[in-house]
Amino acid sequence: MKRLQISLEPELDAELSRAAESDGVSKAEIVRRLLRADMRSPAPLEQDPLIRLLGAFDGGEAGDSEDHDRVIYGG
C-alpha cells in the first residue's frame, strides 16, 4: 500500500475514531472504505430512473424549459 498523510479538524478526527472503533477497524480502513464508495463510477445513464422520465410528458409552451422558474413558481 501507498502511505498518504492527511490533516483533519479535531472534530472530524474524533468522528473517524468513533467510526473505526465501532467497526473494529483502523481509521485508515474507514478512510479507504469511504474513498472507495465515493470514487465508484456512476451508474450508466440508462439505469438512472430520472432518465426514464425524458420525453414522458407532452405539452407546455415554447420556452418553458428555459423559463422554468415562471412555469414552476408562476409569475
mmCIF file of the N, C-alpha and C atoms, coordinates in Angstrom:
data_MODEL
# 
_entry.id   MODEL 
# 
loop_
_atom_site.group_PDB 
_atom_site.id 
_atom_site.type_symbol 
_atom_site.label_atom_id 
_atom_site.label_alt_id 
_atom_site.label_comp_id 
_atom_site.label_asym_id 
_atom_site.label_entity_id 
_atom_site.label_seq_id 
_atom_site.pdbx_PDB_ins_code 
_atom_site.Cartn_x 
_atom_site.Cartn_y 
_atom_site.Cartn_z 
_atom_site.occupancy 
_atom_site.B_iso_or_equiv 
_atom_site.pdbx_formal_charge 
_atom_site.auth_seq_id 
_atom_site.auth_comp_id 
_atom_site.auth_asym_id 
_atom_site.auth_atom_id 
_atom_site.pdbx_PDB_model_num 
ATOM 1   N N  . MET A 1 1  ? 0.838   -1.192 0.000   1.00 0.00 ? 1  MET A N  1 
ATOM 2   C CA . MET A 1 1  ? 0.000   0.000  0.000   1.00 0.00 ? 1  MET A CA 1 
ATOM 3   C C  . MET A 1 1  ? 0.871   1.239  0.000   1.00 0.00 ? 1  MET A C  1 
ATOM 4   N N  . LYS A 1 2  ? 0.315   2.279  -0.565  1.00 0.00 ? 2  LYS A N  1 
ATOM 5   C CA . LYS A 1 2  ? 0.995   3.568  -0.580  1.00 0.00 ? 2  LYS A CA 1 
ATOM 6   C C  . LYS A 1 2  ? 0.536   4.358  0.637   1.00 0.00 ? 2  LYS A C  1 
ATOM 7   N N  . ARG A 1 3  ? 1.456   4.981  1.327   1.00 0.00 ? 3  ARG A N  1 
ATOM 8   C CA . ARG A 1 3  ? 1.146   5.777  2.509   1.00 0.00 ? 3  ARG A CA 1 
ATOM 9   C C  . ARG A 1 3  ? 0.725   7.180  2.083   1.00 0.00 ? 3  ARG A C  1 
ATOM 10  N N  . LEU A 1 4  ? -0.282  7.713  2.765   1.00 0.00 ? 4  LEU A N  1 
ATOM 11  C CA . LEU A 1 4  ? -0.798  9.054  2.481   1.00 0.00 ? 4  LEU A CA 1 
ATOM 12  C C  . LEU A 1 4  ? -1.005  9.755  3.810   1.00 0.00 ? 4  LEU A C  1 
ATOM 13  N N  . GLN A 1 5  ? -0.564  10.977 3.888   1.00 0.00 ? 5  GLN A N  1 
ATOM 14  C CA . GLN A 1 5  ? -0.752  11.759 5.111   1.00 0.00 ? 5  GLN A CA 1 
ATOM 15  C C  . GLN A 1 5  ? -1.796  12.829 4.844   1.00 0.00 ? 5  GLN A C  1 
ATOM 16  N N  . ILE A 1 6  ? -2.779  12.944 5.737   1.00 0.00 ? 6  ILE A N  1 
ATOM 17  C CA . ILE A 1 6  ? -3.814  13.967 5.592   1.00 0.00 ? 6  ILE A CA 1 
ATOM 18  C C  . ILE A 1 6  ? -3.963  14.717 6.911   1.00 0.00 ? 6  ILE A C  1 
ATOM 19  N N  . SER A 1 7  ? -4.553  15.883 6.842   1.00 0.00 ? 7  SER A N  1 
ATOM 20  C CA . SER A 1 7  ? -4.832  16.682 8.038   1.00 0.00 ? 7  SER A CA 1 
ATOM 21  C C  . SER A 1 7  ? -6.339  16.775 8.208   1.00 0.00 ? 7  SER A C  1 
ATOM 22  N N  . LEU A 1 8  ? -6.792  16.601 9.445   1.00 0.00 ? 8  LEU A N  1 
ATOM 23  C CA . LEU A 1 8  ? -8.217  16.659 9.754   1.00 0.00 ? 8  LEU A CA 1 
ATOM 24  C C  . LEU A 1 8  ? -8.466  17.628 10.897  1.00 0.00 ? 8  LEU A C  1 
ATOM 25  N N  . GLU A 1 9  ? -9.632  18.230 10.882  1.00 0.00 ? 9  GLU A N  1 
ATOM 26  C CA . GLU A 1 9  ? -10.049 19.022 12.026  1.00 0.00 ? 9  GLU A CA 1 
ATOM 27  C C  . GLU A 1 9  ? -10.237 18.067 13.208  1.00 0.00 ? 9  GLU A C  1 
ATOM 28  N N  . PRO A 1 10 ? -10.024 18.531 14.430  1.00 0.00 ? 10 PRO A N  1 
ATOM 29  C CA . PRO A 1 10 ? -10.166 17.655 15.598  1.00 0.00 ? 10 PRO A CA 1 
ATOM 30  C C  . PRO A 1 10 ? -11.524 16.961 15.680  1.00 0.00 ? 10 PRO A C  1 
ATOM 31  N N  . GLU A 1 11 ? -12.596 17.673 15.327  1.00 0.00 ? 11 GLU A N  1 
ATOM 32  C CA . GLU A 1 11 ? -13.935 17.084 15.400  1.00 0.00 ? 11 GLU A CA 1 
ATOM 33  C C  . GLU A 1 11 ? -14.080 15.929 14.406  1.00 0.00 ? 11 GLU A C  1 
ATOM 34  N N  . LEU A 1 12 ? -13.555 16.118 13.209  1.00 0.00 ? 12 LEU A N  1 
ATOM 35  C CA . LEU A 1 12 ? -13.629 15.075 12.190  1.00 0.00 ? 12 LEU A CA 1 
ATOM 36  C C  . LEU A 1 12 ? -12.778 13.875 12.582  1.00 0.00 ? 12 LEU A C  1 
ATOM 37  N N  . ASP A 1 13 ? -11.607 14.129 13.170  1.00 0.00 ? 13 ASP A N  1 
ATOM 38  C CA . ASP A 1 13 ? -10.758 13.041 13.636  1.00 0.00 ? 13 ASP A CA 1 
ATOM 39  C C  . ASP A 1 13 ? -11.467 12.247 14.736  1.00 0.00 ? 13 ASP A C  1 
ATOM 40  N N  . ALA A 1 14 ? -12.177 12.944 15.606  1.00 0.00 ? 14 ALA A N  1 
ATOM 41  C CA . ALA A 1 14 ? -12.923 12.254 16.672  1.00 0.00 ? 14 ALA A CA 1 
ATOM 42  C C  . ALA A 1 14 ? -14.026 11.382 16.078  1.00 0.00 ? 14 ALA A C  1 
ATOM 43  N N  . GLU A 1 15 ? -14.732 11.893 15.082  1.00 0.00 ? 15 GLU A N  1 
ATOM 44  C CA . GLU A 1 15 ? -15.769 11.099 14.411  1.00 0.00 ? 15 GLU A CA 1 
ATOM 45  C C  . GLU A 1 15 ? -15.165 9.882  13.738  1.00 0.00 ? 15 GLU A C  1 
ATOM 46  N N  . LEU A 1 16 ? -14.022 10.081 13.097  1.00 0.00 ? 16 LEU A N  1 
ATOM 47  C CA . LEU A 1 16 ? -13.326 8.977  12.434  1.00 0.00 ? 16 LEU A CA 1 
ATOM 48  C C  . LEU A 1 16 ? -12.902 7.927  13.453  1.00 0.00 ? 16 LEU A C  1 
ATOM 49  N N  . SER A 1 17 ? -12.397 8.356  14.591  1.00 0.00 ? 17 SER A N  1 
ATOM 50  C CA . SER A 1 17 ? -12.002 7.426  15.649  1.00 0.00 ? 17 SER A CA 1 
ATOM 51  C C  . SER A 1 17 ? -13.195 6.618  16.146  1.00 0.00 ? 17 SER A C  1 
ATOM 52  N N  . ARG A 1 18 ? -14.332 7.291  16.337  1.00 0.00 ? 18 ARG A N  1 
ATOM 53  C CA . ARG A 1 18 ? -15.537 6.590  16.806  1.00 0.00 ? 18 ARG A CA 1 
ATOM 54  C C  . ARG A 1 18 ? -15.999 5.563  15.772  1.00 0.00 ? 18 ARG A C  1 
ATOM 55  N N  . ALA A 1 19 ? -15.985 5.934  14.504  1.00 0.00 ? 19 ALA A N  1 
ATOM 56  C CA . ALA A 1 19 ? -16.415 5.007  13.448  1.00 0.00 ? 19 ALA A CA 1 
ATOM 57  C C  . ALA A 1 19 ? -15.485 3.804  13.381  1.00 0.00 ? 19 ALA A C  1 
ATOM 58  N N  . ALA A 1 20 ? -14.194 4.045  13.484  1.00 0.00 ? 20 ALA A N  1 
ATOM 59  C CA . ALA A 1 20 ? -13.223 2.949  13.429  1.00 0.00 ? 20 ALA A CA 1 
ATOM 60  C C  . ALA A 1 20 ? -13.401 2.015  14.614  1.00 0.00 ? 20 ALA A C  1 
ATOM 61  N N  . GLU A 1 21 ? -13.570 2.580  15.787  1.00 0.00 ? 21 GLU A N  1 
ATOM 62  C CA . GLU A 1 21 ? -13.758 1.761  16.988  1.00 0.00 ? 21 GLU A CA 1 
ATOM 63  C C  . GLU A 1 21 ? -15.057 0.958  16.895  1.00 0.00 ? 21 GLU A C  1 
ATOM 64  N N  . SER A 1 22 ? -16.106 1.598  16.419  1.00 0.00 ? 22 SER A N  1 
ATOM 65  C CA . SER A 1 22 ? -17.396 0.932  16.279  1.00 0.00 ? 22 SER A CA 1 
ATOM 66  C C  . SER A 1 22 ? -17.324 -0.259 15.324  1.00 0.00 ? 22 SER A C  1 
ATOM 67  N N  . ASP A 1 23 ? -16.572 -0.100 14.236  1.00 0.00 ? 23 ASP A N  1 
ATOM 68  C CA . ASP A 1 23 ? -16.444 -1.167 13.234  1.00 0.00 ? 23 ASP A CA 1 
ATOM 69  C C  . ASP A 1 23 ? -15.313 -2.133 13.543  1.00 0.00 ? 23 ASP A C  1 
ATOM 70  N N  . GLY A 1 24 ? -14.495 -1.802 14.537  1.00 0.00 ? 24 GLY A N  1 
ATOM 71  C CA . GLY A 1 24 ? -13.381 -2.675 14.900  1.00 0.00 ? 24 GLY A CA 1 
ATOM 72  C C  . GLY A 1 24 ? -12.274 -2.691 13.862  1.00 0.00 ? 24 GLY A C  1 
ATOM 73  N N  . VAL A 1 25 ? -12.075 -1.546 13.196  1.00 0.00 ? 25 VAL A N  1 
ATOM 74  C CA . VAL A 1 25 ? -11.032 -1.435 12.173  1.00 0.00 ? 25 VAL A CA 1 
ATOM 75  C C  . VAL A 1 25 ? -10.228 -0.169 12.432  1.00 0.00 ? 25 VAL A C  1 
ATOM 76  N N  . SER A 1 26 ? -9.173  0.016  11.653  1.00 0.00 ? 26 SER A N  1 
ATOM 77  C CA . SER A 1 26 ? -8.342  1.211  11.791  1.00 0.00 ? 26 SER A CA 1 
ATOM 78  C C  . SER A 1 26 ? -9.023  2.418  11.149  1.00 0.00 ? 26 SER A C  1 
ATOM 79  N N  . LYS A 1 27 ? -8.543  3.595  11.531  1.00 0.00 ? 27 LYS A N  1 
ATOM 80  C CA . LYS A 1 27 ? -9.043  4.813  10.893  1.00 0.00 ? 27 LYS A CA 1 
ATOM 81  C C  . LYS A 1 27 ? -8.711  4.792  9.404   1.00 0.00 ? 27 LYS A C  1 
ATOM 82  N N  . ALA A 1 28 ? -7.545  4.254  9.057   1.00 0.00 ? 28 ALA A N  1 
ATOM 83  C CA . ALA A 1 28 ? -7.156  4.172  7.651   1.00 0.00 ? 28 ALA A CA 1 
ATOM 84  C C  . ALA A 1 28 ? -8.151  3.328  6.861   1.00 0.00 ? 28 ALA A C  1 
ATOM 85  N N  . GLU A 1 29 ? -8.645  2.249  7.469   1.00 0.00 ? 29 GLU A N  1 
ATOM 86  C CA . GLU A 1 29 ? -9.615  1.393  6.770   1.00 0.00 ? 29 GLU A CA 1 
ATOM 87  C C  . GLU A 1 29 ? -10.930 2.136  6.540   1.00 0.00 ? 29 GLU A C  1 
ATOM 88  N N  . ILE A 1 30 ? -11.352 2.918  7.520   1.00 0.00 ? 30 ILE A N  1 
ATOM 89  C CA . ILE A 1 30 ? -12.574 3.717  7.343   1.00 0.00 ? 30 ILE A CA 1 
ATOM 90  C C  . ILE A 1 30 ? -12.386 4.697  6.183   1.00 0.00 ? 30 ILE A C  1 
ATOM 91  N N  . VAL A 1 31 ? -11.236 5.367  6.126   1.00 0.00 ? 31 VAL A N  1 
ATOM 92  C CA . VAL A 1 31 ? -10.959 6.313  5.041   1.00 0.00 ? 31 VAL A CA 1 
ATOM 93  C C  . VAL A 1 31 ? -10.954 5.583  3.703   1.00 0.00 ? 31 VAL A C  1 
ATOM 94  N N  . ARG A 1 32 ? -10.313 4.402  3.634   1.00 0.00 ? 32 ARG A N  1 
ATOM 95  C CA . ARG A 1 32 ? -10.296 3.637  2.385   1.00 0.00 ? 32 ARG A CA 1 
ATOM 96  C C  . ARG A 1 32 ? -11.704 3.276  1.948   1.00 0.00 ? 32 ARG A C  1 
ATOM 97  N N  . ARG A 1 33 ? -12.536 2.831  2.887   1.00 0.00 ? 33 ARG A N  1 
ATOM 98  C CA . ARG A 1 33 ? -13.919 2.462  2.546   1.00 0.00 ? 33 ARG A CA 1 
ATOM 99  C C  . ARG A 1 33 ? -14.682 3.656  1.988   1.00 0.00 ? 33 ARG A C  1 
ATOM 100 N N  . LEU A 1 34 ? -14.540 4.799  2.643   1.00 0.00 ? 34 LEU A N  1 
ATOM 101 C CA . LEU A 1 34 ? -15.252 5.992  2.195   1.00 0.00 ? 34 LEU A CA 1 
ATOM 102 C C  . LEU A 1 34 ? -14.765 6.438  0.820   1.00 0.00 ? 34 LEU A C  1 
ATOM 103 N N  . LEU A 1 35 ? -13.463 6.367  0.595   1.00 0.00 ? 35 LEU A N  1 
ATOM 104 C CA . LEU A 1 35 ? -12.931 6.745  -0.715  1.00 0.00 ? 35 LEU A CA 1 
ATOM 105 C C  . LEU A 1 35 ? -13.416 5.790  -1.794  1.00 0.00 ? 35 LEU A C  1 
ATOM 106 N N  . ARG A 1 36 ? -13.407 4.493  -1.500  1.00 0.00 ? 36 ARG A N  1 
ATOM 107 C CA . ARG A 1 36 ? -13.892 3.523  -2.495  1.00 0.00 ? 36 ARG A CA 1 
ATOM 108 C C  . ARG A 1 36 ? -15.344 3.801  -2.854  1.00 0.00 ? 36 ARG A C  1 
ATOM 109 N N  . ALA A 1 37 ? -16.158 4.048  -1.850  1.00 0.00 ? 37 ALA A N  1 
ATOM 110 C CA . ALA A 1 37 ? -17.587 4.299  -2.089  1.00 0.00 ? 37 ALA A CA 1 
ATOM 111 C C  . ALA A 1 37 ? -17.783 5.576  -2.900  1.00 0.00 ? 37 ALA A C  1 
ATOM 112 N N  . ASP A 1 38 ? -16.990 6.592  -2.621  1.00 0.00 ? 38 ASP A N  1 
ATOM 113 C CA . ASP A 1 38 ? -17.158 7.875  -3.297  1.00 0.00 ? 38 ASP A CA 1 
ATOM 114 C C  . ASP A 1 38 ? -16.561 7.882  -4.697  1.00 0.00 ? 38 ASP A C  1 
ATOM 115 N N  . MET A 1 39 ? -15.553 7.087  -4.932  1.00 0.00 ? 39 MET A N  1 
ATOM 116 C CA . MET A 1 39 ? -14.832 7.128  -6.201  1.00 0.00 ? 39 MET A CA 1 
ATOM 117 C C  . MET A 1 39 ? -15.408 6.174  -7.246  1.00 0.00 ? 39 MET A C  1 
ATOM 118 N N  . ARG A 1 40 ? -16.411 5.397  -6.878  1.00 0.00 ? 40 ARG A N  1 
ATOM 119 C CA . ARG A 1 40 ? -17.017 4.484  -7.846  1.00 0.00 ? 40 ARG A CA 1 
ATOM 120 C C  . ARG A 1 40 ? -17.594 5.256  -9.014  1.00 0.00 ? 40 ARG A C  1 
ATOM 121 N N  . SER A 1 41 ? -17.547 4.640  -10.160 1.00 0.00 ? 41 SER A N  1 
ATOM 122 C CA . SER A 1 41 ? -18.133 5.261  -11.338 1.00 0.00 ? 41 SER A CA 1 
ATOM 123 C C  . SER A 1 41 ? -19.642 5.328  -11.169 1.00 0.00 ? 41 SER A C  1 
ATOM 124 N N  . PRO A 1 42 ? -20.239 6.420  -11.621 1.00 0.00 ? 42 PRO A N  1 
ATOM 125 C CA . PRO A 1 42 ? -21.694 6.489  -11.548 1.00 0.00 ? 42 PRO A CA 1 
ATOM 126 C C  . PRO A 1 42 ? -22.323 5.433  -12.464 1.00 0.00 ? 42 PRO A C  1 
ATOM 127 N N  . ALA A 1 43 ? -23.524 5.053  -12.148 1.00 0.00 ? 43 ALA A N  1 
ATOM 128 C CA . ALA A 1 43 ? -24.245 4.076  -12.968 1.00 0.00 ? 43 ALA A CA 1 
ATOM 129 C C  . ALA A 1 43 ? -24.456 4.642  -14.362 1.00 0.00 ? 43 ALA A C  1 
ATOM 130 N N  . PRO A 1 44 ? -24.521 3.776  -15.366 1.00 0.00 ? 44 PRO A N  1 
ATOM 131 C CA . PRO A 1 44 ? -24.807 4.261  -16.721 1.00 0.00 ? 44 PRO A CA 1 
ATOM 132 C C  . PRO A 1 44 ? -26.124 5.029  -16.744 1.00 0.00 ? 44 PRO A C  1 
ATOM 133 N N  . LEU A 1 45 ? -26.200 6.036  -17.612 1.00 0.00 ? 45 LEU A N  1 
ATOM 134 C CA . LEU A 1 45 ? -27.391 6.881  -17.667 1.00 0.00 ? 45 LEU A CA 1 
ATOM 135 C C  . LEU A 1 45 ? -28.671 6.087  -17.870 1.00 0.00 ? 45 LEU A C  1 
ATOM 136 N N  . GLU A 1 46 ? -28.607 5.021  -18.673 1.00 0.00 ? 46 GLU A N  1 
ATOM 137 C CA . GLU A 1 46 ? -29.840 4.267  -18.918 1.00 0.00 ? 46 GLU A CA 1 
ATOM 138 C C  . GLU A 1 46 ? -30.357 3.569  -17.658 1.00 0.00 ? 46 GLU A C  1 
ATOM 139 N N  . GLN A 1 47 ? -29.544 3.482  -16.605 1.00 0.00 ? 47 GLN A N  1 
ATOM 140 C CA . GLN A 1 47 ? -30.004 2.897  -15.341 1.00 0.00 ? 47 GLN A CA 1 
ATOM 141 C C  . GLN A 1 47 ? -30.523 3.961  -14.369 1.00 0.00 ? 47 GLN A C  1 
ATOM 142 N N  . ASP A 1 48 ? -30.365 5.215  -14.709 1.00 0.00 ? 48 ASP A N  1 
ATOM 143 C CA . ASP A 1 48 ? -30.826 6.302  -13.848 1.00 0.00 ? 48 ASP A CA 1 
ATOM 144 C C  . ASP A 1 48 ? -32.336 6.443  -14.001 1.00 0.00 ? 48 ASP A C  1 
ATOM 145 N N  . PRO A 1 49 ? -33.094 6.294  -12.906 1.00 0.00 ? 49 PRO A N  1 
ATOM 146 C CA . PRO A 1 49 ? -34.558 6.368  -13.019 1.00 0.00 ? 49 PRO A CA 1 
ATOM 147 C C  . PRO A 1 49 ? -35.056 7.706  -13.565 1.00 0.00 ? 49 PRO A C  1 
ATOM 148 N N  . LEU A 1 50 ? -34.319 8.774  -13.349 1.00 0.00 ? 50 LEU A N  1 
ATOM 149 C CA . LEU A 1 50 ? -34.758 10.072 -13.876 1.00 0.00 ? 50 LEU A CA 1 
ATOM 150 C C  . LEU A 1 50 ? -34.685 10.122 -15.392 1.00 0.00 ? 50 LEU A C  1 
ATOM 151 N N  . ILE A 1 51 ? -33.754 9.397  -15.980 1.00 0.00 ? 51 ILE A N  1 
ATOM 152 C CA . ILE A 1 51 ? -33.614 9.393  -17.433 1.00 0.00 ? 51 ILE A CA 1 
ATOM 153 C C  . ILE A 1 51 ? -34.881 8.829  -18.085 1.00 0.00 ? 51 ILE A C  1 
ATOM 154 N N  . ARG A 1 52 ? -35.536 7.884  -17.417 1.00 0.00 ? 52 ARG A N  1 
ATOM 155 C CA . ARG A 1 52 ? -36.763 7.306  -17.976 1.00 0.00 ? 52 ARG A CA 1 
ATOM 156 C C  . ARG A 1 52 ? -37.869 8.343  -18.120 1.00 0.00 ? 52 ARG A C  1 
ATOM 157 N N  . LEU A 1 53 ? -37.768 9.445  -17.391 1.00 0.00 ? 53 LEU A N  1 
ATOM 158 C CA . LEU A 1 53 ? -38.787 10.490 -17.480 1.00 0.00 ? 53 LEU A CA 1 
ATOM 159 C C  . LEU A 1 53 ? -38.633 11.356 -18.722 1.00 0.00 ? 53 LEU A C  1 
ATOM 160 N N  . LEU A 1 54 ? -37.453 11.331 -19.336 1.00 0.00 ? 54 LEU A N  1 
ATOM 161 C CA . LEU A 1 54 ? -37.249 12.158 -20.525 1.00 0.00 ? 54 LEU A CA 1 
ATOM 162 C C  . LEU A 1 54 ? -38.252 11.785 -21.607 1.00 0.00 ? 54 LEU A C  1 
ATOM 163 N N  . GLY A 1 55 ? -38.957 12.763 -22.102 1.00 0.00 ? 55 GLY A N  1 
ATOM 164 C CA . GLY A 1 55 ? -39.937 12.541 -23.150 1.00 0.00 ? 55 GLY A CA 1 
ATOM 165 C C  . GLY A 1 55 ? -41.243 11.935 -22.656 1.00 0.00 ? 55 GLY A C  1 
ATOM 166 N N  . ALA A 1 56 ? -41.400 11.792 -21.352 1.00 0.00 ? 56 ALA A N  1 
ATOM 167 C CA . ALA A 1 56 ? -42.601 11.165 -20.807 1.00 0.00 ? 56 ALA A CA 1 
ATOM 168 C C  . ALA A 1 56 ? -43.793 12.122 -20.771 1.00 0.00 ? 56 ALA A C  1 
ATOM 169 N N  . PHE A 1 57 ? -43.549 13.405 -20.925 1.00 0.00 ? 57 PHE A N  1 
ATOM 170 C CA . PHE A 1 57 ? -44.623 14.380 -20.813 1.00 0.00 ? 57 PHE A CA 1 
ATOM 171 C C  . PHE A 1 57 ? -44.712 15.217 -22.079 1.00 0.00 ? 57 PHE A C  1 
ATOM 172 N N  . ASP A 1 58 ? -45.929 15.545 -22.449 1.00 0.00 ? 58 ASP A N  1 
ATOM 173 C CA . ASP A 1 58 ? -46.173 16.405 -23.604 1.00 0.00 ? 58 ASP A CA 1 
ATOM 174 C C  . ASP A 1 58 ? -46.747 17.724 -23.112 1.00 0.00 ? 58 ASP A C  1 
ATOM 175 N N  . GLY A 1 59 ? -46.761 18.689 -23.980 1.00 0.00 ? 59 GLY A N  1 
ATOM 176 C CA . GLY A 1 59 ? -47.444 19.936 -23.667 1.00 0.00 ? 59 GLY A CA 1 
ATOM 177 C C  . GLY A 1 59 ? -46.489 21.028 -23.253 1.00 0.00 ? 59 GLY A C  1 
ATOM 178 N N  . GLY A 1 60 ? -47.082 22.059 -22.720 1.00 0.00 ? 60 GLY A N  1 
ATOM 179 C CA . GLY A 1 60 ? -46.300 23.216 -22.355 1.00 0.00 ? 60 GLY A CA 1 
ATOM 180 C C  . GLY A 1 60 ? -46.190 24.170 -23.521 1.00 0.00 ? 60 GLY A C  1 
ATOM 181 N N  . GLU A 1 61 ? -45.536 25.266 -23.270 1.00 0.00 ? 61 GLU A N  1 
ATOM 182 C CA . GLU A 1 61 ? -45.367 26.286 -24.295 1.00 0.00 ? 61 GLU A CA 1 
ATOM 183 C C  . GLU A 1 61 ? -43.910 26.381 -24.693 1.00 0.00 ? 61 GLU A C  1 
ATOM 184 N N  . ALA A 1 62 ? -43.679 26.930 -25.860 1.00 0.00 ? 62 ALA A N  1 
ATOM 185 C CA . ALA A 1 62 ? -42.307 27.142 -26.310 1.00 0.00 ? 62 ALA A CA 1 
ATOM 186 C C  . ALA A 1 62 ? -41.584 28.014 -25.286 1.00 0.00 ? 62 ALA A C  1 
ATOM 187 N N  . GLY A 1 63 ? -40.413 27.643 -24.933 1.00 0.00 ? 63 GLY A N  1 
ATOM 188 C CA . GLY A 1 63 ? -39.620 28.425 -23.984 1.00 0.00 ? 63 GLY A CA 1 
ATOM 189 C C  . GLY A 1 63 ? -39.802 28.022 -22.537 1.00 0.00 ? 63 GLY A C  1 
ATOM 190 N N  . ASP A 1 64 ? -40.720 27.099 -22.242 1.00 0.00 ? 64 ASP A N  1 
ATOM 191 C CA . ASP A 1 64 ? -40.945 26.697 -20.856 1.00 0.00 ? 64 ASP A CA 1 
ATOM 192 C C  . ASP A 1 64 ? -39.694 26.099 -20.216 1.00 0.00 ? 64 ASP A C  1 
ATOM 193 N N  . SER A 1 65 ? -38.911 25.363 -20.988 1.00 0.00 ? 65 SER A N  1 
ATOM 194 C CA . SER A 1 65 ? -37.730 24.752 -20.390 1.00 0.00 ? 65 SER A CA 1 
ATOM 195 C C  . SER A 1 65 ? -36.693 25.808 -20.004 1.00 0.00 ? 65 SER A C  1 
ATOM 196 N N  . GLU A 1 66 ? -36.605 26.885 -20.769 1.00 0.00 ? 66 GLU A N  1 
ATOM 197 C CA . GLU A 1 66 ? -35.664 27.947 -20.430 1.00 0.00 ? 66 GLU A CA 1 
ATOM 198 C C  . GLU A 1 66 ? -36.202 28.831 -19.301 1.00 0.00 ? 66 GLU A C  1 
ATOM 199 N N  . ASP A 1 67 ? -37.517 28.972 -19.243 1.00 0.00 ? 67 ASP A N  1 
ATOM 200 C CA . ASP A 1 67 ? -38.145 29.853 -18.258 1.00 0.00 ? 67 ASP A CA 1 
ATOM 201 C C  . ASP A 1 67 ? -38.863 29.006 -17.201 1.00 0.00 ? 67 ASP A C  1 
ATOM 202 N N  . HIS A 1 68 ? -38.174 27.978 -16.722 1.00 0.00 ? 68 HIS A N  1 
ATOM 203 C CA . HIS A 1 68 ? -38.817 27.016 -15.819 1.00 0.00 ? 68 HIS A CA 1 
ATOM 204 C C  . HIS A 1 68 ? -39.247 27.628 -14.485 1.00 0.00 ? 68 HIS A C  1 
ATOM 205 N N  . ASP A 1 69 ? -38.560 28.665 -14.010 1.00 0.00 ? 69 ASP A N  1 
ATOM 206 C CA . ASP A 1 69 ? -38.987 29.296 -12.753 1.00 0.00 ? 69 ASP A CA 1 
ATOM 207 C C  . ASP A 1 69 ? -40.395 29.852 -12.876 1.00 0.00 ? 69 ASP A C  1 
ATOM 208 N N  . ARG A 1 70 ? -40.688 30.480 -14.027 1.00 0.00 ? 70 ARG A N  1 
ATOM 209 C CA . ARG A 1 70 ? -42.036 31.017 -14.248 1.00 0.00 ? 70 ARG A CA 1 
ATOM 210 C C  . ARG A 1 70 ? -43.054 29.881 -14.255 1.00 0.00 ? 70 ARG A C  1 
ATOM 211 N N  . VAL A 1 71 ? -42.700 28.772 -14.920 1.00 0.00 ? 71 VAL A N  1 
ATOM 212 C CA . VAL A 1 71 ? -43.631 27.643 -15.036 1.00 0.00 ? 71 VAL A CA 1 
ATOM 213 C C  . VAL A 1 71 ? -43.886 27.034 -13.663 1.00 0.00 ? 71 VAL A C  1 
ATOM 214 N N  . ILE A 1 72 ? -42.831 26.881 -12.868 1.00 0.00 ? 72 ILE A N  1 
ATOM 215 C CA . ILE A 1 72 ? -42.954 26.220 -11.562 1.00 0.00 ? 72 ILE A CA 1 
ATOM 216 C C  . ILE A 1 72 ? -43.569 27.134 -10.523 1.00 0.00 ? 72 ILE A C  1 
ATOM 217 N N  . TYR A 1 73 ? -43.062 28.373 -10.446 1.00 0.00 ? 73 TYR A N  1 
ATOM 218 C CA . TYR A 1 73 ? -43.452 29.265 -9.369  1.00 0.00 ? 73 TYR A CA 1 
ATOM 219 C C  . TYR A 1 73 ? -44.469 30.319 -9.778  1.00 0.00 ? 73 TYR A C  1 
ATOM 220 N N  . GLY A 1 74 ? -44.792 30.389 -11.064 1.00 0.00 ? 74 GLY A N  1 
ATOM 221 C CA . GLY A 1 74 ? -45.746 31.379 -11.537 1.00 0.00 ? 74 GLY A CA 1 
ATOM 222 C C  . GLY A 1 74 ? -45.075 32.733 -11.761 1.00 0.00 ? 74 GLY A C  1 
ATOM 223 N N  . GLY A 1 75 ? -45.804 33.600 -12.315 1.00 0.00 ? 75 GLY A N  1 
ATOM 224 C CA . GLY A 1 75 ? -45.226 34.928 -12.481 1.00 0.00 ? 75 GLY A CA 1 
ATOM 225 C C  . GLY A 1 75 ? -45.404 35.546 -13.783 1.00 0.00 ? 75 GLY A C  1 
# 
